[in-house]
Amino acid sequence: MNACVSLSTKQAWLLANDAVTLGPVPITHGGTTHPTPTGTWPVAWKDQEHTSSIYGDPMPYSVFFAPGGIAFHEGKLNEDSHGCIRLEMANAQAFFNSLQVGAVVQVVP
C-alpha cells in the first residue's frame, strides 16, 4: 500500500498495485508560512497517539514520512497545518492502518 497527495486539489489517495483503494479524500496541508514539502519518501514511523513536540497539538493516527516531522494525521480541515497532511478521523485511521513503515508517499504540487 502506498499514498499520493495533491496539494493543489487538497486530496489524497491510498493505492495498491497502482489501483486506488481509498480516495480521493479531502486534506489540509501547510500554508505559505509552513509549506508541505513535495517529493517522494518512505514512511519512517507511526504513532497512534502522537503529540507534536513543537506545537503541543494532538496528532492522532500519525504516519511520518518526510523530513521535519511531516506526517499524515487526523486534524481540522478548515485551516492550514504546520506542514503536515491533515485528514478526517476515519481517513486518518485508514491511512494509519494501511500504510506500513517503508511504504512510499508521493506529494505533488
C-alpha positions, 0 to 999 in steps of 0.5 A: 500500500502506498499514498499520493497527495495533491496539494493543489486539489487538497486530496489524497489517495491510498493505492495498491498495485497502482489501483486506488483503494481509498480516495480521493479524500479531502486534506489540509496541508501547510500554508505559505508560512509552513509549506508541505514539502513535495517529493517522494519518501518512505514512511519512517514511523507511526504513532497512534497517539502522537503529540507534536513536540513543537506545537503541543497539538494532538496528532492522532493516527500519525504516519511520518514520512518526510523530513521535519516531522511531516506526517499524515494525521487526523486534524481540522480541515478548515485551516492550514497545518504546520506542514503536515497532511491533515485528514478526517478521523476515519481517513486518518485511521485508514491511512494509519492502518494501511500504510506500513513503515517503508511504504512510499508517499508521493506529494505533488504540487 
